[in-house]
């Protein structure tokens, strides 16, 4: 009894000293079921916290295991909502300053900047050992995607690209249907989107415009070549300009083409070609439309099968263009959904999906009730794309699982961006030539050496594989 009293006194003194020093350690069991001690939480910083960046952080914060501890945006106007939602988070304009000052306080970063700064922000976080969630497309160009793929392996952090459909029910159900042999061997696939829903096909903007006080334009430009500030670029319409965005393909293909890349035995295309819509006469006359993405395009990619059994043709349509409606689809039945869709054509049948790989159905759709569909065999992601990444980060590298890790998302992004090489090649103009027949280089079928990241038959287009960064910016492992 005397010994117990002595032990109790020592515990009381120890606890009193801790409280007096301002230190409170609350054991998990004291908090009760469902509560997590503050020291167990995943501390996340947001880089690019307006628009999609704000909604990403809100999705992560739904987990009781998450703290949003730092926010970074080059435009204070875009950060208003996130700063209101996460008032305890410190705010920065330069992600490099944030990473340096907060590196001991953060475990992971969410990157939702415009496409042209995805790679530099993501790599900087990875090199500090921070887990990363980066919005789609993973990068602005093919070289950057290859670097981030290598970085994921080198720095051993948990990674996820923000193509949410990759964690959905639809893509898993579609793979089960395909694996069951119900549509046979795939010979071609068609994918489409209603994008762009922002201005495309515009002449290069001109004029002298004052930079808003809340915007750091130099930081917004990041590694890309210098462009004078113009309100046409920010806060959203940057998607339509090659210096900053990747067009309709970059915006939506990582959502819509994910089932193709995930289900089929393919990795890199060996060729790409396209048709595009634009103001041809003006382009031939002044060549001032080539900085803006086209209003509409059709892209054809040829994928050698990784099992060496021939190849699969994949076609992409945007700007309101669509593939031919399949005969098996009744007139009143929807062809995909509002955002787009994907049609697999096999030797035994056809499979139609909506955007994000949702709602897979055999054609004609009555077959969904008439045939014996396979039982679910693939693991589902009930927590969703965002919390899957959160849980994997908490578990630690190699112990959790994500649906779109960079080992997958990097090659997939390279594959998607091959289409933009074809588009930009088709838009090329030779300013030294006088006649419009010679000035416009026109449509090219590009032959692609994926291992060496090089177009082998049209060297002029290789400038788009890897951008030249401005002084002071680099992407080095």
Secondary structure per residue as TSV (DSSP state, phi and psi in degrees):
chain	resnum	aa	ss	phi	psi
A	1	X	-	360.0	-42.5
A	2	X	H	-64.1	-38.6
A	3	X	H	-64.9	-41.5
A	4	X	H	-63.8	-41.5
A	5	X	H	-62.3	-38.5
A	6	X	H	-65.0	-44.0
A	7	X	H	-62.3	-41.3
A	8	X	H	-64.0	-39.4
A	9	X	H	-65.3	-41.9
A	10	X	H	-63.3	-40.8
A	11	X	H	-63.8	-39.9
A	12	X	H	-63.5	-45.3
A	13	X	H	-63.2	-42.5
A	14	X	H	-62.6	-45.9
A	15	X	H	-66.4	-40.1
A	16	X	H	-63.7	-37.9
A	17	X	H	-65.9	-41.2
A	18	X	H	-63.5	-43.7
A	19	X	H	-65.0	-41.0
A	20	X	H	-63.4	-29.4
A	21	X	T	-85.3	-0.6
A	22	X	T	82.6	18.5
A	23	X	-	-110.5	126.4
A	24	X	-	-126.8	117.4
A	25	X	-	-109.5	112.9
A	26	X	-	-106.1	113.1
A	27	X	-	-61.7	150.7
A	28	X	H	-57.9	-40.6
A	29	X	H	-69.3	-24.4
A	30	X	H	-71.7	-37.1
A	31	X	H	-68.1	-27.8
A	32	X	-	97.8	170.2
A	33	X	T	-61.5	133.4
A	34	X	T	91.5	-9.2
A	35	X	-	-104.3	145.2
A	36	X	-	-120.8	133.4
A	37	X	-	-60.3	143.9
A	38	X	G	-52.8	-35.0
A	39	X	G	-69.8	-14.4
A	40	X	G	-93.0	-3.2
A	41	X	S	-83.0	154.4
A	42	X	E	-87.6	118.4
A	43	X	E	-91.5	117.2
A	44	X	E	-113.0	138.3
A	45	X	E	-111.4	142.2
A	46	X	E	-105.5	130.6
A	47	X	E	-114.2	109.1
A	48	X	S	86.4	91.5
A	49	X	-	-119.0	15.3
A	50	X	S	-99.7	159.5
A	51	X	T	58.0	-119.5
A	52	X	H	-62.7	-33.3
A	53	X	H	-61.6	-40.3
A	54	X	H	-66.5	-42.7
A	55	X	H	-68.7	-32.0
A	56	X	H	-63.2	-48.4
A	57	X	H	-61.3	-39.9
A	58	X	H	-61.8	-38.0
A	59	X	H	-67.2	-40.8
A	60	X	H	-64.8	-39.8
A	61	X	T	-68.9	-9.1
A	62	X	T	-68.2	-19.6
A	63	X	S	-78.8	134.0
A	64	X	T	-68.7	-7.4
A	65	X	T	-97.2	12.8
A	66	X	E	-120.0	138.2
A	67	X	E	-117.8	130.8
A	68	X	E	-93.0	109.1
A	69	X	E	-108.9	-17.1
A	70	X	E	-151.0	145.7
A	71	X	E	-129.2	142.4
A	72	X	E	-140.8	128.5
A	73	X	-	-155.9	137.9
A	74	X	S	-75.4	-12.4
A	75	X	B	-122.1	108.4
A	76	X	T	-61.1	-27.9
A	77	X	T	-64.0	-36.0
A	78	X	T	-75.9	-20.1
A	79	X	T	-92.0	-2.5
A	80	X	H	-56.7	-49.2
A	81	X	H	-66.4	-43.8
A	82	X	H	-63.9	-39.1
A	83	X	H	-66.5	-31.9
A	84	X	H	-72.5	-41.3
A	85	X	H	-71.6	-31.2
A	86	X	T	-127.0	69.8
A	87	X	T	-65.7	-21.2
A	88	X	T	-83.9	-12.5
A	89	X	S	-75.9	136.1
A	90	X	E	-73.7	145.9
A	91	X	E	-113.0	137.5
A	92	X	E	-135.5	160.6
A	93	X	S	-102.5	-31.9
A	94	X	-	-106.3	119.1
A	95	X	H	-64.8	-27.1
A	96	X	H	-67.1	-40.8
A	97	X	H	-65.9	-41.7
A	98	X	H	-61.5	-46.2
A	99	X	H	-63.6	-37.6
A	100	X	H	-67.9	-43.9
A	101	X	H	-80.7	-27.7
A	102	X	H	-108.4	8.0
A	103	X	T	-58.9	-26.2
A	104	X	T	-90.1	-4.6
A	105	X	T	-109.8	-11.8
A	106	X	-	-117.2	149.6
A	107	X	S	-108.0	-24.4
A	108	X	E	-153.8	159.3
A	109	X	E	-130.8	141.0
A	110	X	E	-107.3	122.7
A	111	X	E	-111.7	116.7
A	112	X	-	-138.9	51.5
A	113	X	S	-88.1	174.7
A	114	X	-	-57.4	157.7
A	115	X	G	-54.2	-36.1
A	116	X	G	-70.3	-11.8
A	117	X	G	-114.8	5.2
A	118	X	H	-54.1	-51.7
A	119	X	H	-66.3	-46.5
A	120	X	H	-67.1	-38.1
A	121	X	H	-70.3	-41.3
A	122	X	H	-65.2	-46.9
A	123	X	H	-64.4	-39.9
A	124	X	H	-59.4	-40.3
A	125	X	H	-69.1	-42.5
A	126	X	H	-62.7	-37.4
A	127	X	H	-68.2	-16.4
A	128	X	T	-94.8	7.1
A	129	X	T	79.8	21.9
A	130	X	-	-95.2	136.0
A	131	X	E	-65.0	150.1
A	132	X	E	-135.6	140.3
A	133	X	E	-121.7	113.9
A	134	X	E	-118.5	132.8
A	135	X	E	-64.8	158.6
A	136	X	S	-80.6	155.8
A	137	X	S	-66.1	153.2
A	138	X	S	-53.4	-39.3
A	139	X	-	-142.7	172.2
A	140	X	S	-83.2	-33.1
A	141	X	S	-137.8	169.5
A	142	X	H	-65.8	-42.6
A	143	X	H	-58.6	-43.0
A	144	X	H	-61.4	-39.4
A	145	X	H	-63.6	-39.3
A	146	X	H	-64.5	-40.7
A	147	X	H	-64.0	-44.4
A	148	X	H	-67.7	-31.8
A	149	X	H	-62.2	-45.3
A	150	X	H	-66.8	-36.7
A	151	X	H	-65.0	-37.5
A	152	X	H	-60.3	-38.0
A	153	X	H	-74.0	-38.4
A	154	X	H	-72.1	-45.4
A	155	X	H	-93.6	-8.0
A	156	X	T	52.7	57.7
A	157	X	-	-120.1	159.9
A	158	X	-	-79.0	130.0
A	159	X	E	-127.8	153.3
A	160	X	E	-157.0	131.2
A	161	X	E	-90.8	148.3
A	162	X	E	-83.6	52.0
A	163	X	-	-105.7	89.3
A	164	X	G	-59.4	-29.6
A	165	X	G	-62.0	-19.5
A	166	X	G	-62.4	-22.1
A	167	X	G	-102.0	7.0
A	168	X	S	-81.6	167.0
A	169	X	H	-67.1	-38.8
A	170	X	H	-58.7	-48.3
A	171	X	H	-66.5	-32.3
A	172	X	H	-71.8	-40.0
A	173	X	H	-65.9	-38.7
A	174	X	H	-63.3	-40.7
A	175	X	H	-66.1	-37.5
A	176	X	H	-64.1	-38.9
A	177	X	H	-66.0	-43.9
A	178	X	H	-63.9	-46.5
A	179	X	H	-63.8	-25.4
A	180	X	T	-77.4	-5.0
A	181	X	T	80.5	15.1
A	182	X	S	-71.4	-21.7
A	183	X	S	-117.2	5.6
A	184	X	-	73.8	-154.4
A	185	X	S	-82.4	133.1
A	186	X	E	-77.3	131.4
A	187	X	E	-109.8	-29.5
A	188	X	E	-155.6	155.4
A	189	X	E	-137.5	141.5
A	190	X	E	-121.7	132.5
A	191	X	E	-131.7	144.6
A	192	X	E	-150.6	160.8
A	193	X	E	-141.8	158.2
A	194	X	-	-83.7	-7.4
A	195	X	-	-68.8	153.5
A	196	X	-	-84.3	148.2
A	197	X	-	-115.8	26.2
A	198	X	S	-139.0	166.8
A	199	X	-	-62.1	131.0
A	200	X	-	-131.7	168.8
A	201	X	S	63.5	41.5
A	202	X	-	-107.8	153.5
A	203	X	-	-72.1	157.3
A	204	X	-	-59.7	129.5
A	205	X	-	-69.3	151.1
A	206	X	-	-131.3	178.2
A	207	X	S	104.7	159.6
A	208	X	-	-106.1	116.8
A	209	X	-	-123.4	136.8
A	210	X	-	-69.3	139.6
A	211	X	-	-80.3	128.3
A	212	X	-	-56.6	143.2
A	213	X	T	-61.2	-29.8
A	214	X	T	-78.8	-11.3
A	215	X	B	-107.5	128.9
A	216	X	-	-94.6	96.6
A	217	X	H	-66.0	-37.3
A	218	X	H	-62.6	-42.2
A	219	X	H	-69.0	-35.6
A	220	X	H	-61.5	-40.7
A	221	X	H	-65.1	-35.5
A	222	X	T	56.0	-127.8
A	223	X	T	-82.1	-10.4
A	224	X	S	-75.1	163.4
A	225	X	-	-58.8	152.6
A	226	X	-	-67.3	134.3
A	227	X	-	-131.7	136.6
A	228	X	-	-61.1	145.1
A	229	X	-	-59.6	137.5
A	230	X	-	-146.9	131.9
A	231	X	T	-63.6	-11.5
A	232	X	T	-68.5	-21.1
A	233	X	T	-84.6	-33.0
A	234	X	T	-124.5	151.9
A	235	X	T	-91.0	-8.3
A	236	X	T	-125.2	-33.5
A	237	X	G	-74.1	5.1
A	238	X	G	-56.1	-24.3
A	239	X	G	-59.1	-26.7
A	240	X	G	-88.7	6.7
A	241	X	B	-122.5	128.9
A	242	X	T	-60.4	-28.9
A	243	X	T	-64.6	-25.2
A	244	X	T	-122.8	-36.8
A	245	X	-	-114.6	-177.0
A	246	X	-	-129.8	21.0
A	247	X	H	70.2	-167.0
A	248	X	H	-63.8	-35.9
A	249	X	H	-62.5	-49.9
A	250	X	H	-64.7	-32.5
A	251	X	H	-70.8	-43.7
A	252	X	H	-117.2	-19.6
A	253	X	H	-64.4	-31.5
A	254	X	H	-67.0	-20.6
A	255	X	H	-85.7	-48.3
A	256	X	H	-83.5	-34.5
A	257	X	S	-88.1	-6.1
A	258	X	H	-54.7	-44.6
A	259	X	H	-59.9	-34.5
A	260	X	H	-62.7	-51.4
A	261	X	H	-70.4	-31.4
A	262	X	H	-79.8	-34.4
A	263	X	H	-89.3	-39.2
A	264	X	S	-91.1	157.3
A	265	X	S	-81.2	70.1
A	266	X	-	-135.1	161.0
A	267	X	-	-136.8	-70.4
A	268	X	-	-117.6	142.2
A	269	X	E	-72.4	154.6
A	270	X	E	-105.1	-5.9
A	271	X	E	-155.3	158.2
A	272	X	E	-149.7	139.7
A	273	X	E	-148.4	163.9
A	274	X	E	-154.9	166.1
A	275	X	E	-125.1	139.4
A	276	X	E	-133.9	155.4
A	277	X	E	-105.2	137.4
A	278	X	-	-165.2	176.8
A	279	X	-	-85.0	81.0
A	280	X	H	-60.1	-45.1
A	281	X	H	-61.6	-41.3
A	282	X	H	-66.6	-37.7
A	283	X	H	-64.5	-45.2
A	284	X	H	-63.3	-34.6
A	285	X	H	-73.4	-46.9
A	286	X	H	-125.0	-12.5
A	287	X	-	55.9	37.2
A	288	X	-	-108.2	12.2
A	289	X	S	-102.9	-3.1
A	290	X	T	-76.4	-8.2
A	291	X	T	-85.3	-12.2
A	292	X	B	-109.7	141.9
A	293	X	-	-64.7	150.0
A	294	X	-	-69.5	160.3
A	295	X	S	-70.7	-28.1
A	296	X	E	-157.3	152.0
A	297	X	E	-154.1	156.0
A	298	X	E	-126.5	127.9
A	299	X	E	-122.7	136.4
A	300	X	E	-118.7	121.9
A	301	X	E	-116.1	138.0
A	302	X	E	-111.5	122.4
A	303	X	E	-110.2	117.6
A	304	X	E	-65.8	136.4
A	305	X	-	-70.8	138.4
A	306	X	T	-69.9	-16.9
A	307	X	T	-90.2	9.6
A	308	X	S	66.8	20.4
A	309	X	S	-104.6	57.9
A	310	X	-	88.7	-149.3
A	311	X	E	-143.5	166.9
A	312	X	E	-127.5	131.3
A	313	X	E	-94.9	130.0
A	314	X	E	-122.2	128.0
A	315	X	E	-119.6	141.2
A	316	X	E	-120.5	140.4
A	317	X	E	-133.3	135.7
A	318	X	E	-143.1	178.1
A	319	X	T	69.9	24.7
A	320	X	T	95.5	-8.0
A	321	X	-	-79.1	146.8
A	322	X	-	-137.5	153.2
A	323	X	-	-71.7	169.1
A	324	X	-	-64.6	136.3
A	325	X	-	-67.5	129.3
A	326	X	-	-66.7	143.1
A	327	X	T	-62.5	-27.4
A	328	X	T	-74.0	-11.5
A	329	X	S	-91.8	124.2
A	330	X	-	-65.8	152.3
A	331	X	T	-55.2	-34.4
A	332	X	T	-89.6	-4.8
A	333	X	S	-83.6	139.5
A	334	X	-	-70.0	141.1
A	335	X	S	-98.4	88.8
A	336	X	S	76.9	-152.4
A	337	X	B	-131.7	-168.5
A	338	X	T	-57.7	-40.0
A	339	X	T	-77.0	-23.8
A	340	X	E	146.6	-162.9
A	341	X	E	-177.0	-175.7
A	342	X	E	-149.6	132.6
A	343	X	E	-124.5	117.6
A	344	X	E	-93.4	130.8
A	345	X	E	-116.3	115.4
A	346	X	E	-114.4	176.9
A	347	X	S	-72.9	-16.9
A	348	X	S	-116.7	-12.5
A	349	X	-	175.6	-172.2
A	350	X	E	-129.8	148.8
A	351	X	E	-129.8	127.2
A	352	X	E	-112.1	138.7
A	353	X	E	-133.7	155.2
A	354	X	E	-87.4	-178.6
A	355	X	G	-58.5	152.2
A	356	X	G	66.6	14.8
A	357	X	G	71.9	19.9
A	358	X	-	-82.7	157.5
A	359	X	S	53.2	56.0
A	360	X	-	-67.4	135.0
A	361	X	E	-147.0	140.7
A	362	X	E	-71.1	152.2
A	363	X	E	-114.8	137.1
A	364	X	S	-64.7	153.2
A	365	X	T	-64.5	-18.4
A	366	X	T	-62.8	-21.1
A	367	X	H	-63.5	-24.3
A	368	X	H	-62.4	-20.4
A	369	X	H	-105.8	-17.5
A	370	X	H	-95.0	-26.3
A	371	X	S	-101.1	161.3
A	372	X	-	-83.2	103.3
A	373	X	-	-76.0	146.8
A	374	X	-	-66.5	150.7
A	375	X	-	-73.9	149.4
A	376	X	-	-58.9	130.1
A	377	X	-	-125.9	-23.0
A	378	X	S	-87.6	148.3
A	379	X	-	-67.2	131.7
A	380	X	-	-91.3	170.0
A	381	X	-	-124.0	76.3
A	382	X	T	-63.6	-26.3
A	383	X	T	-78.6	-14.1
A	384	X	H	89.2	169.7
A	385	X	H	-62.6	-42.1
A	386	X	H	-70.6	-51.9
A	387	X	H	-74.0	-21.9
A	388	X	H	-59.9	-45.0
A	389	X	H	-65.5	-43.8
A	390	X	H	-55.8	-49.4
A	391	X	H	-64.4	-37.0
A	392	X	H	-68.1	-36.6
A	393	X	H	-63.8	-43.3
A	394	X	H	-65.2	-38.7
A	395	X	H	-67.4	-33.1
A	396	X	-	103.6	156.3
A	397	X	T	-55.9	131.1
A	398	X	T	84.4	-5.8
A	399	X	T	-109.2	-20.9
A	400	X	S	-111.3	-170.7
A	401	X	-	-142.8	138.2
A	402	X	-	-125.5	153.3
A	403	X	T	-78.1	-28.9
A	404	X	T	-131.5	57.2
A	405	X	-	-65.3	160.2
A	406	X	H	-62.0	-25.3
A	407	X	H	-60.1	-29.2
A	408	X	H	-95.4	-49.0
A	409	X	H	-65.9	-31.3
A	410	X	H	-63.9	-58.7
A	411	X	H	-60.0	-35.7
A	412	X	H	-62.8	-44.5
A	413	X	H	-63.9	-41.2
A	414	X	H	-55.5	-45.1
A	415	X	H	-60.3	-46.3
A	416	X	H	-62.2	-45.6
A	417	X	H	-71.0	-13.1
A	418	X	H	-57.7	-33.9
A	419	X	H	-61.4	-36.3
A	420	X	H	-71.9	-26.5
A	421	X	H	-62.9	-40.5
A	422	X	H	-66.1	-42.3
A	423	X	H	-62.5	-48.7
A	424	X	H	-68.4	-30.2
A	425	X	H	-67.0	-40.2
A	426	X	H	-67.5	-23.7
A	427	X	T	-91.0	-5.1
A	428	X	-	-66.8	142.3
A	429	X	B	-129.3	136.9
A	430	X	-	-96.5	103.3
A	431	X	T	-67.5	-14.8
A	432	X	T	-80.5	-16.9
A	433	X	-	-89.5	148.2
A	434	X	-	-98.1	-45.7
A	435	X	S	-75.3	139.4
A	436	X	H	-63.7	-26.0
A	437	X	H	-63.6	-34.1
A	438	X	H	-91.5	-31.4
A	439	X	H	-63.8	-42.4
A	440	X	B	-87.7	115.9
A	441	X	-	-74.5	-31.8
A	442	X	-	79.7	-173.0
A	443	X	-	-66.0	135.2
A	444	X	-	-130.0	143.6
A	445	X	-	-93.6	112.7
A	446	X	E	-89.5	131.8
A	447	X	E	-98.9	129.0
A	448	X	E	-115.9	126.0
A	449	X	E	-98.7	94.9
A	450	X	T	-65.2	-39.8
A	451	X	T	-58.7	-41.0
A	452	X	T	-100.4	4.7
A	453	X	T	50.2	57.7
A	454	X	E	-145.0	135.1
A	455	X	E	-81.0	126.2
A	456	X	S	-93.4	-11.8
A	457	X	S	-121.6	4.2
A	458	X	-	-155.1	82.3
A	459	X	G	-62.4	-26.9
A	460	X	G	-58.2	-28.7
A	461	X	G	-82.1	-11.8
A	462	X	G	-67.3	-15.6
A	463	X	G	-64.1	-20.3
A	464	X	G	-90.7	-7.5
A	465	X	T	-72.5	-38.7
A	466	X	S	-139.2	118.1
A	467	X	-	-74.2	154.5
A	468	X	-	-87.9	122.2
A	469	X	-	-81.4	155.2
A	470	X	-	-68.0	159.1
A	471	X	T	-57.0	137.9
A	472	X	T	96.0	-6.3
A	473	X	-	-123.8	141.1
A	474	X	-	-152.4	167.3
A	475	X	-	-135.6	87.8
A	476	X	-	-126.1	128.2
A	477	X	-	-69.1	360.0
